[in-house]
């Protein structure tokens, strides 16, 4: 029996068991594999057991008592996932989102995602229509889709296996590239842009990297089954990859107060998620929230027009006024230039 077949049979045996299976019983079930000398059999089983644990199979050894004997057992509460119990409408939404991600051409874990979509279709009990949903991804430059897709798959595997990566990274602020060794903690998709977050050995700290700016990427292939690092227990992608432009961490947090009127007042919660909202009067809402990048906020506020204005603090109002003045100056007609009606 080859090793793959033996591992599958071992999983089936352990899952089917209602009480712990002793080492002697395992040897009886696999005489050709765990027979022979005790030392050789134990070494082979230890290798098989290590592979099961690495694959996430919750195998453990229990000491017997008056109610049960010694042996190996599987914690079914850990192994089996609870029933999702989703409605057909919820399954359709999941299917639409997953199909859009798969069709985007740049989404990591494509095989796993395709497998999940097949399962969704099966549990729906009927053929789900092909959704007309499209996911726009910012790959940086035209024609980069294949490169970004390939790098995402490499990074997905590196994040899962906890293997460090060597990357050549193009700076967004100046010409040239830098060589980085990074422990990849996770990937995040925000507003169509994929971002890698990890520990940068060059900068000696956590850094973010836009995947489309990676010029070359190599994953450490030494000792593939041994992790190179551990992700800190308190690590959170949301703390490092901003959802909105005013959350980029360029400055110390500053609480900003906005006043929204008219149609924008009813949209305050969706425009500024997480903000503390305070009704001022009919059709007027005040929003307060922390900002770490004023320029990002002022650009967004200006895009909302006169129904959104900055109340405070003074530095936020001044920044908005300066940006508005710069825009007006750039679009002002040149002296002597004819302006058509």
N, C-alpha and C positions, 0 to 999 in steps of 0.2 A: 504494500500500500504506500503510495507516495505521500509526501507530507501534507499537501493541500487536502487530499481526501481524508487523511487521518484527523486533521484539525476540524474539518466539517463534521465528521462522525463523532468526534469528542464533544463538540458543541451540542449536537443533537442528543447525545446520551445525557449530558449534564442538564439540559433544559427539560428533558423528559423525566428526570429523576424527582421523586417526591421527598427524598431524604438524602443526607450526605452519602457520597460514594467513596468508599475507602480505596487506598492505594492497591490493596490486594484485588479488589473488584475491577479496578481499571486495568490491571495486568491480565485479568481473566478475559476482559472484553477485547483487549488488543494483544493477544499472545505473540503475534509476529513482530510487533513493534516494541512492546515493553517486556518481552521475554528475555531470555539470556541472563547474563550476570546482573546482579542487583545494581551495581555502580553504573553500568552502561544504560540500563533501563531508567534509572532515576535522572541521569543527565539528559537523556532524550526527552523525558517528560518535563523537566525543568525548562528546557528550551521551548517546548510546545506551550507550557503554561505562561512563560514570559511573552510569547507572541499573542496569546489570547488577551492577556492584560493590556498589552500595547494597543490592541485593536479595540479596547474599551469594553471587553467582556468582563463583567463583575464576578470573577471567580475568587473564592476565598476558602480557607481551610478552617474548620470549626472543631473544637475539642468536644468530645461527647460528654453526656451526662446521663441521668436516669431515664430521660425521655428520648434521647437520640444518640446515635453512635458518632465516632470520629469520622471525618471525611471531607471531601470537597463538595461545595454547594454554590449555587448561583442565586444571587439576590434578585428575584423577579421584579420587585418594585423598582429597582434601578435599571434593569435590562429593558423591560417593556415600557413603551411610551403610553401615556394615558390617551383615551379616545379624544380626538379633536372635537367631535360633535358639531361640525359646521353645517350651516344651511346651504342649500344649493346656490343661493345668491352669493354667500360668502366664498364658496368654492369657485364660483365664476369670477369673482374679483381677484382671488389669488391666482387663478389660471391666467387671467388677462395680464396681471403684473409680471408673472413669471415668463409668459410668452414674449412680452415686450422686452424684458431683460435678455432673454435668450436670442431674440432677433436683433438686438443692438450690435452684436458682433464684438463687444468688448465687455464681457462680464465673467468674473472668475467662477470656477466650479461649474463649468457648463455641463459636464456629464452628470453631476449630482442634481443640478437644476432640471435637466431634461428628465431624469429618473423621477424626480418629485412631481413634475407635470403629468407624467404618465399615471402616477398614483392618484393625483387629483382627478384626472379624467375617469379612472376606474371607480373611485368612491362616489363620483357624481352620479353614477348609474346610467348615464346617457352621454352621447357625444356632445362635448362642449364646442360651440362655434369658435372659429378662429377670430380672436379679438382684433379690432382695428385700432390698436394702441401702438404708439411709437415712443421710444425713449431716445431723447437727444443727448448725446454725450460729447463733451468738449475734449477732443483729442489733441488740441493745440494747433496742429497743422493738417491740412488736407492730405489724405493718404496714409495717416498714422494708425488707422484702425487696427490693422493686422499686428503691427508692432506692439501697440498698447494691449491688445488682447493676449498676445503671447506673454508679455511681461506680467500681466495680471494673473495668468495661470501659474507662472513661476512663483510670484509673490504669495499667491493663495497657498501653494504647497509649502513654501518656506514658513509662512505664519502658522500653518497647521502642525508642521514638524518641529517648529522652534529652531530653525537653522539660520545662521547669519548669512547675509548677502553682501556682495561687493558690487557697488554701482558707480557708474560715471554719471554725474548729475550736472545738468545745465542750469546755471543760476538765472533767476528771473530778473535780477537787478543789474547784471553786468555780463559782458561777454566772457566766454571761457567756461570750463567745467572743473569740477573737483571730484576726486576719488574718495568714496565713502565706504566704510564698513558699517553696516547697520544691522541691529537685531530687530527684525520686523515684528511689531506687536499686533498690528491690525490694518485693515483697509476700510475706507469709508467713501461713499459716493455722495457728493454734495453738489447740487445744482449742475449736474452733468459732468463733474470733474472727479476723477478718482484720486484719492490721497492716501499715501502710505504714512503710517505713524510708527516710529521705532526709536530705539536708542542709537544715536550716532556716536561712534567711537572717536571720530575726528573732533567733534564739538563737545564730547563728554556730557551729553544730555539728550533728552527727548527732542526730536525734531520731526517736522512734517515734510513730505516730498510729493509733489505732483507727479503722478506716474508718467504723464506724457512728456515730462522733462528728463526722464531717465534715458540716457543715450545707450548705455550698455549695462547688462545685468548678469551676474553669475551667482548661483546659489552654492553654498558650501556642500560638497558631496561627501566629505569625509565622515565616516561613522554615521550613515544615514538614519539609523534607528535610535541614535543617542541625541537628545536635545542639546543645543549649544547654550541656551539661556532659559530663564523662567520669566514669564510676564508678571510684573508686580500685582499683588492681589487688589490693590486700589486703583489700577489703571482703568481709564475710561476714554473711549474714542471721542465722546462728545466734549470732553474737556480740552481736546486738542484740535478738533476739526470743526470749524464754525458752520452753522446752518445759514447765517445771515451775514452780510458784509460788515455790519457794525460790531460783530462778535470776534473779528480777527484780533489777535492779542498783540497789538502794537503799543498800547498805552495802558496805564493803570486804570482800573474800572472807574467810571464816572457816571453818576446817576443823572439821567436826562429826562426832562419832562416835556411832553408834546401835548398839543391840543388839536383834536381832530373834530371837524364839523361836517355837516351835510352827509353825503354818501359815505365818506371815509369814516365817520363816527361809528356807523353800524359794522364796519369791517375792521375796527381797531384790534379785536382779538385775533383775527387771522393775519393781519398785517404785522403785528408785533406780539407773537406768542410768548407767553410767560410774563408779559408786562402787567403791572398793577393798574387796573382800570378804575376810573372814578367818574361817574356821571356828573357833569357840571350843570347842565340845563337840557331842555328839550333839543335833541340833535347835536349835543356837544359832549365830548368825552375827553378826559385827561388821562394820559398814559405815562407811567413811570417805569423805567427799566435801566439796568446797567449797560454801559457802552464802553468798549475797549478800543474802538477805532472810529473817531469822529468823522473822518472823511467819508467812510463807508455809509454812516448814518445820514450825513448831509446830502449825499448824492441821492439816496433813496427818498428822503423827505422832499427834495426838489422835484423828484419824478411824480410825486403825489399832487403837486400843484398847490393852490391857495387854500385848500381844505385841510392842510396839515402844516402847522407851524411850531417852531421850537420856543418854549416858554423859558427854559433855563437848563443848566446854569449859564452865566454870561459868556464863558468861553465857547459853549456850543452855539449860542446865538451869533457870536462874532464870526465863528468859522462858517456858519451858514451864509451870513451876509457877504463875507469875502468871496466865497465860492460863487454866489449869485452874481456879484459884481464882476468877477472874472468872466463868467459866461456871457454876461451882457456886453462886456468890452470886446470879446472875441467875435460876437455876432453884430456889433454896431457897424453901420455902413461907413465905408471909407469916404473921406471928404472928396467931393467931386464925382462920386459914384452915383449913377442913376438907379433909383429904386423903382422897379415896376410894380404896378398895382396888382 
